[in-house]
Amino acid sequence: MANSKLNKRQDAILAFIETNKTASIRQIFEYIQKSIGEMTRITISRDLEKMLELNLIERQGAGRAVIYKSSPQYSILKKIDVEKYFAQDVDQREIKEKFNFDIFNQLRNIFTDAEQKKLLELNKVYEDKVKGITADALRKEIERLNIDFSWKSSKIEGNTYSLLETEQLIKNNQEATGHSREEAIMIINHKKALDYIGSNKNDFQSVSVSKIENIHSLLVDGLNVTKNLRKTLVGITGTKYKPLDNEFQIIEALEKTCKLVNETKDAFEKAVVLMLLIAYIQPFVDGNKRTSRLGGHAILQSFDSCPLSYRSMDEVEYKKAILLFYEQNNISYFKELFLKQFEFAVENYFG
């Protein structure tokens, strides 16, 4: 994984350590001498110190027995070949089957300098667009984005309504023929949840378990789904990852999630962390990923960042990104999709 905070030599050292699992300074020094050219040990030592500061590697042992290994933080951020990973059958993949409580210490500083710069530049474009349109035009654009969001978020969950049918349902309360009543309710519930978030915009500058429960309650209303936090085991199709099955641990994990999100300063990081952790915890019997997407939406809106519509999101790729986080606690692909969707939203809405 090329890290924007590292130079080419430091990236090479990191890749060498990752490939070999552990490495001594002598092994690293010899590798760099051969692959890059003459270098002093002091330079290599400084490189290692920088990577320790960035929490990309860990040092173990003392004196001549010191070895370096990649850190859990690096494992979370490193680039994974998604196509190659999912070419393996679910039973052949080596995964982290149990919930990782260390995740709350690891999901920090998840965007590189270059990624943060791009997000801020795009958001400046969004801010300028919003300043330049009338209140009526802004209201219509928010309505358009909310229709797109309701359609695609529902489609990710298997809803078969088309975008045009979704528009007719939301604007004219006209249900489409050939679809179940539950599909219409799912879409209408998205609209209700989006309206609730829009009406309470500033409330989501901090998140709480009760606010997450409120969003979930609106999303599953009338769908014969338990609204309370889960007290039973839940399985996830397509993976061997097993979420927590203890209601007290579920509450603890949600509280830790809210604490982490509230401590995080960057709005984009807040949104991504909340989305991933709600999906990972699976606190409800059903509606978890819908709740996670609406939670991320609420945070972006509360900090005057451009909300996502997910309109151009490929549903299968979205599910792969979530599964990669479940199984490897790796966020690289989810981040990639988030960046693409943020750019799409800035370019396609608000004038």
Backbone torsions as a table, in degrees:
resi	resn	phi	psi	omega
1	MET	NA	118.4	174.7
2	ALA	-73.8	123.3	-178.8
3	ASN	-107.2	128.1	-174.7
4	SER	-65.0	-16.2	179.8
5	LYS	-87.3	-5.4	-177.2
6	LEU	-114.3	153.7	173.2
7	ASN	-88.2	178.7	-175.4
8	LYS	-60.6	-41.5	-179.1
9	ARG	-65.6	-42.8	-179.5
10	GLN	-67.1	-36.7	174.4
11	ASP	-61.2	-40.0	179.8
12	ALA	-65.2	-39.8	178.1
13	ILE	-63.4	-45.1	-179.1
14	LEU	-61.8	-43.3	178.6
15	ALA	-63.7	-39.0	179.4
16	PHE	-64.0	-45.3	179.3
17	ILE	-62.8	-43.8	-179.7
18	GLU	-62.0	-44.3	-178.6
19	THR	-63.7	-39.8	-175.3
20	ASN	-94.5	1.9	-179.5
21	LYS	71.1	-53.5	174.0
22	THR	-137.3	156.3	179.3
23	ALA	-155.7	141.2	175.3
24	SER	-86.1	165.2	178.9
25	ILE	-64.1	-31.8	178.2
26	ARG	-65.0	-44.9	179.4
27	GLN	-63.7	-41.9	179.2
28	ILE	-64.0	-45.0	-179.5
29	PHE	-59.9	-46.0	-179.4
30	GLU	-65.1	-38.7	179.6
31	TYR	-65.1	-45.3	-178.8
32	ILE	-66.5	-38.6	177.7
33	GLN	-58.9	-41.7	-178.3
34	LYS	-75.4	-41.4	-172.0
35	SER	-87.3	-31.8	-176.4
36	ILE	-113.4	-38.1	-180.0
37	GLY	133.7	-175.4	-177.0
38	GLU	-55.0	134.9	-177.5
39	MET	-154.3	148.4	177.4
40	THR	-89.5	155.3	177.3
41	ARG	-63.4	-34.3	179.8
42	ILE	-60.8	-41.4	178.5
43	THR	-61.5	-44.4	179.5
44	ILE	-64.5	-40.3	178.5
45	SER	-61.5	-41.7	178.1
46	ARG	-64.7	-39.2	177.2
47	ASP	-59.8	-44.9	-179.1
48	LEU	-65.3	-38.9	178.3
49	GLU	-62.1	-40.4	179.0
50	LYS	-63.7	-42.2	-179.4
51	MET	-69.2	-30.2	173.9
52	LEU	-66.4	-41.7	178.8
53	GLU	-62.7	-37.0	180.0
54	LEU	-81.5	-1.1	178.7
55	ASN	63.4	31.7	177.4
56	LEU	-92.0	-23.5	177.7
57	ILE	-133.9	165.7	175.7
58	GLU	-125.8	149.4	178.9
59	ARG	-110.0	133.6	178.9
60	GLN	-129.7	148.5	179.2
61	GLY	86.8	-174.0	-179.0
62	ALA	-144.7	155.8	177.8
63	GLY	59.5	-133.9	-178.6
64	ARG	-72.4	-14.2	-178.5
65	ALA	-88.0	4.4	-179.1
66	VAL	-63.6	132.8	172.7
67	ILE	-129.6	159.3	179.3
68	TYR	-119.1	143.3	176.7
69	LYS	-140.2	158.0	179.0
70	SER	-69.6	149.7	-177.0
71	SER	-91.5	163.9	173.7
72	PRO	-57.7	-33.3	178.3
73	GLN	-60.4	-42.3	178.7
74	TYR	-64.7	-40.3	179.8
75	SER	-61.4	-33.2	-180.0
76	ILE	-70.8	-35.9	-172.2
77	LEU	-98.3	-18.8	-172.0
78	LYS	-63.5	148.9	-179.6
79	LYS	-72.5	132.1	176.9
80	ILE	-118.7	137.8	176.5
81	ASP	-73.2	99.6	-172.6
82	VAL	-63.6	-43.4	-178.9
83	GLU	-61.5	-44.0	179.5
84	LYS	-66.5	-40.4	-177.9
85	TYR	-62.5	-47.1	-176.0
86	PHE	-85.1	-2.3	171.3
87	ALA	-71.4	-21.1	176.6
88	GLN	-79.0	141.7	175.9
89	ASP	-64.4	149.3	-176.9
90	VAL	-53.5	-35.5	-179.1
91	ASP	-79.7	-11.1	179.7
92	GLN	-95.1	-16.9	-177.2
93	ARG	-75.8	135.2	174.5
94	GLU	-84.2	113.1	-173.4
95	ILE	-128.8	166.5	173.2
96	LYS	-91.5	99.8	-171.7
97	GLU	-74.3	-27.6	-176.1
98	LYS	-101.8	155.1	178.2
99	PHE	-60.7	133.8	-177.6
100	ASN	-100.9	104.0	-178.0
101	PHE	-72.3	-14.3	175.9
102	ASP	-73.1	-11.0	-175.6
103	ILE	-58.1	-29.2	-177.7
104	PHE	-70.2	-22.4	175.4
105	ASN	-90.9	-17.7	-173.6
106	GLN	-94.7	-26.6	-176.9
107	LEU	-84.0	68.1	179.6
108	ARG	-136.1	147.0	-180.0
109	ASN	51.6	53.0	-171.1
110	ILE	-82.1	-19.1	178.6
111	PHE	-99.5	138.6	174.9
112	THR	-72.7	167.6	177.6
113	ASP	-57.6	-41.7	-178.5
114	ALA	-65.4	-40.5	179.6
115	GLU	-66.6	-42.7	178.2
116	GLN	-62.8	-41.4	179.5
117	LYS	-61.5	-44.0	-179.9
118	LYS	-63.9	-44.2	-179.6
119	LEU	-62.6	-42.7	-179.9
120	LEU	-67.3	-39.2	177.8
121	GLU	-64.1	-43.8	178.6
122	LEU	-64.7	-40.7	-178.8
123	ASN	-67.4	-29.6	175.6
124	LYS	-64.6	-38.5	176.3
125	VAL	-61.4	-44.6	178.5
126	TYR	-60.4	-47.6	-179.5
127	GLU	-59.1	-41.5	179.2
128	ASP	-66.4	-38.2	177.9
129	LYS	-62.6	-46.5	-177.4
130	VAL	-63.6	-38.7	178.6
131	LYS	-64.3	-27.8	-172.8
132	GLY	-94.0	4.4	-179.7
133	ILE	-119.1	159.8	-178.3
134	THR	-73.7	163.6	178.9
135	ALA	-60.8	-38.0	-179.7
136	ASP	-68.2	-42.1	178.8
137	ALA	-65.4	-37.8	178.9
138	LEU	-64.4	-43.4	178.9
139	ARG	-60.3	-41.4	-180.0
140	LYS	-67.6	-36.7	179.0
141	GLU	-68.7	-38.5	176.7
142	ILE	-64.0	-41.1	177.4
143	GLU	-61.6	-43.1	179.5
144	ARG	-63.4	-45.4	179.7
145	LEU	-63.8	-40.6	-179.6
146	ASN	-65.5	-35.1	176.1
147	ILE	-65.3	-46.7	178.6
148	ASP	-60.1	-43.3	179.3
149	PHE	-62.0	-48.3	-177.8
150	SER	-60.3	-39.7	179.1
151	TRP	-66.0	-53.5	-173.2
152	LYS	-72.2	-39.0	178.2
153	SER	-61.7	-38.1	176.8
154	SER	-69.7	-39.2	-179.7
155	LYS	-63.9	-37.4	177.0
156	ILE	-57.2	-31.6	-179.7
157	GLU	-91.6	11.7	174.8
158	GLY	98.2	2.9	178.8
159	ASN	-66.8	138.0	-173.7
160	THR	-103.3	5.4	175.4
161	TYR	-62.0	140.9	172.8
162	SER	-81.6	170.1	178.7
163	LEU	-63.8	-41.6	179.5
164	LEU	-65.2	-40.2	178.1
165	GLU	-65.7	-36.7	177.5
166	THR	-64.3	-41.7	178.7
167	GLU	-62.1	-44.3	178.9
168	GLN	-62.6	-39.7	-179.3
169	LEU	-65.3	-47.1	-176.2
170	ILE	-73.5	-42.3	-176.5
171	LYS	-78.8	-39.7	-172.4
172	ASN	-117.8	5.1	-178.4
173	ASN	55.4	36.5	-177.1
174	GLN	-106.0	109.5	179.6
175	GLU	-75.5	142.4	-179.3
176	ALA	-82.6	145.8	177.0
177	THR	-75.9	154.4	177.5
178	GLY	82.9	8.8	178.8
179	HIS	-127.0	155.2	-179.8
180	SER	-75.9	158.3	176.3
181	ARG	-61.4	-35.7	-178.5
182	GLU	-62.3	-34.8	179.2
183	GLU	-65.2	-40.8	178.0
184	ALA	-64.8	-42.7	179.9
185	ILE	-62.0	-42.3	179.6
186	MET	-57.1	-44.8	-178.7
187	ILE	-68.4	-46.0	179.0
188	ILE	-60.7	-37.9	178.6
189	ASN	-63.9	-36.5	174.3
190	HIS	-59.1	-46.1	-180.0
191	LYS	-60.6	-42.8	179.4
192	LYS	-63.2	-42.6	-179.8
193	ALA	-66.1	-40.6	178.3
194	LEU	-64.9	-39.4	176.9
195	ASP	-64.4	-41.0	178.2
196	TYR	-61.1	-44.5	179.5
197	ILE	-65.1	-43.3	-179.5
198	GLY	-64.4	-33.9	-179.4
199	SER	-79.1	-17.8	-178.9
200	ASN	-123.4	38.5	-170.9
201	LYS	-48.2	-51.5	-174.5
202	ASN	-71.6	-18.0	-179.3
203	ASP	-62.3	-24.7	-173.5
204	PHE	-94.6	15.5	170.3
205	GLN	-71.0	-18.0	166.9
206	SER	-131.8	146.4	-178.7
207	VAL	-113.7	155.5	178.4
208	SER	-145.3	165.1	178.6
209	VAL	-60.5	-40.8	-178.3
210	SER	-64.8	-36.2	178.1
211	LYS	-67.6	-38.2	176.6
212	ILE	-65.0	-42.4	178.4
213	GLU	-63.6	-37.3	178.2
214	ASN	-61.3	-44.9	178.7
215	ILE	-61.9	-46.7	-179.2
216	HIS	-61.5	-42.5	-178.4
217	SER	-59.1	-41.4	177.9
218	LEU	-67.0	-37.5	-176.1
219	LEU	-71.2	-30.5	-176.1
220	VAL	-106.9	5.1	-179.1
221	ASP	-57.1	128.9	177.7
222	GLY	77.2	8.8	-178.0
223	LEU	-109.1	15.3	178.4
224	ASN	57.6	40.9	178.9
225	VAL	-118.7	134.7	177.7
226	THR	-60.8	131.5	-177.6
227	LYS	-89.1	-18.7	-178.5
228	ASN	-77.5	167.7	175.9
229	LEU	-62.5	148.5	-174.2
230	ARG	-66.9	139.2	176.2
231	LYS	-120.1	1.9	-177.4
232	THR	-124.0	165.8	178.1
233	LEU	-68.4	144.7	175.9
234	VAL	-132.6	137.3	177.2
235	GLY	-103.6	155.5	-179.4
236	ILE	-120.5	125.5	-179.1
237	THR	-62.9	134.3	172.7
238	GLY	88.5	7.3	179.8
239	THR	-151.7	156.7	175.6
240	LYS	-95.4	0.3	176.9
241	TYR	-63.6	133.6	-179.2
242	LYS	-116.3	112.1	177.9
243	PRO	-65.1	168.5	177.7
244	LEU	-56.3	143.8	178.5
245	ASP	-119.2	6.8	-179.8
246	ASN	-105.9	120.9	-173.4
247	GLU	-60.9	-31.7	-180.0
248	PHE	-71.7	-37.0	176.0
249	GLN	-69.7	-34.3	177.3
250	ILE	-62.7	-46.5	178.2
251	ILE	-62.3	-43.5	178.7
252	GLU	-59.5	-45.0	-179.5
253	ALA	-64.1	-39.8	177.8
254	LEU	-65.7	-40.7	178.9
255	GLU	-65.4	-39.5	176.9
256	LYS	-65.0	-36.6	177.3
257	THR	-61.8	-48.6	-179.6
258	CYS	-62.1	-41.0	179.0
259	LYS	-61.8	-45.8	-179.7
260	LEU	-63.3	-46.8	-179.4
261	VAL	-61.5	-42.9	-178.3
262	ASN	-69.6	-28.9	177.9
263	GLU	-79.0	-24.3	-178.6
264	THR	-72.7	133.5	-175.1
265	LYS	-86.8	-37.9	-174.8
266	ASP	-77.0	126.8	-176.3
267	ALA	-62.9	-38.6	-179.2
268	PHE	-66.6	-41.7	178.1
269	GLU	-65.6	-41.1	176.3
270	LYS	-54.2	-48.9	-175.9
271	ALA	-63.6	-46.8	-178.1
272	VAL	-65.6	-44.4	180.0
273	VAL	-61.5	-44.5	179.7
274	LEU	-63.6	-45.1	-179.5
275	MET	-59.6	-46.7	-177.4
276	LEU	-67.1	-42.6	-174.6
277	LEU	-73.8	-35.3	175.6
278	ILE	-63.2	-43.6	178.2
279	ALA	-63.6	-38.6	-177.3
280	TYR	-70.6	-42.2	-179.5
281	ILE	-71.3	-34.3	-175.5
282	GLN	52.6	59.1	-173.2
283	PRO	-70.6	-15.7	-177.1
284	PHE	-116.2	160.9	178.7
285	VAL	-63.2	-36.5	179.7
286	ASP	-152.9	160.7	176.7
287	GLY	86.5	15.9	-175.6
288	ASN	-68.2	-47.8	-177.8
289	LYS	-69.7	-35.1	174.3
290	ARG	-61.1	-44.1	178.7
291	THR	-63.2	-38.6	-179.6
292	SER	-65.6	-42.0	179.8
293	ARG	-66.2	-41.8	178.4
294	LEU	-67.4	-34.6	177.3
295	GLY	-64.5	-43.4	176.2
296	GLY	-63.0	-40.5	177.6
297	HIS	-60.0	-43.6	-178.7
298	ALA	-62.0	-41.6	179.7
299	ILE	-66.4	-46.5	180.0
300	LEU	-58.7	-44.9	179.6
301	GLN	-64.4	-40.0	-175.4
302	SER	-66.6	-25.6	179.5
303	PHE	-104.9	21.6	176.7
304	ASP	56.7	36.9	173.9
305	SER	-102.5	154.2	-178.3
306	CYS	-64.2	124.4	177.8
307	PRO	-74.4	155.8	178.7
308	LEU	-91.5	151.6	173.0
309	SER	-109.5	-20.6	-177.1
310	TYR	65.8	10.9	-172.5
311	ARG	-56.3	-38.6	-177.5
312	SER	-94.6	7.3	-177.9
313	MET	-72.5	131.6	172.2
314	ASP	-79.9	122.8	-174.1
315	GLU	-61.4	-38.3	-179.3
316	VAL	-66.8	-41.6	179.8
317	GLU	-66.1	-37.0	176.4
318	TYR	-59.7	-46.6	-179.2
319	LYS	-64.9	-35.5	176.4
320	LYS	-62.4	-43.2	-179.3
321	ALA	-62.1	-40.2	178.1
322	ILE	-68.0	-44.5	179.4
323	LEU	-61.9	-36.8	178.8
324	LEU	-63.1	-35.0	176.7
325	PHE	-73.1	-41.2	177.2
326	TYR	-57.3	-48.3	-167.9
327	GLU	-86.9	-31.3	-176.7
328	GLN	-122.9	-2.3	-172.6
329	ASN	54.1	32.0	-177.5
330	ASN	-103.6	132.4	-174.0
331	ILE	-109.1	5.2	-172.1
332	SER	-59.6	-43.8	-176.2
333	TYR	-75.5	-37.2	177.5
334	PHE	-62.9	-42.1	176.8
335	LYS	-60.2	-43.1	-179.4
336	GLU	-60.0	-44.9	179.6
337	LEU	-68.3	-38.3	177.7
338	PHE	-60.6	-45.9	179.8
339	LEU	-61.2	-41.9	179.7
340	LYS	-65.7	-41.9	-179.3
341	GLN	-70.3	-32.9	177.7
342	PHE	-67.1	-43.6	178.0
343	GLU	-63.2	-41.1	178.6
344	PHE	-61.0	-44.6	-178.0
345	ALA	-64.3	-43.4	179.5
346	VAL	-62.3	-39.3	-176.1
347	GLU	-78.4	-25.5	-169.2
348	ASN	-111.1	-0.2	179.4
349	TYR	-131.0	163.4	172.8
350	PHE	68.5	35.9	172.6
351	GLY	96.1	NA	NA
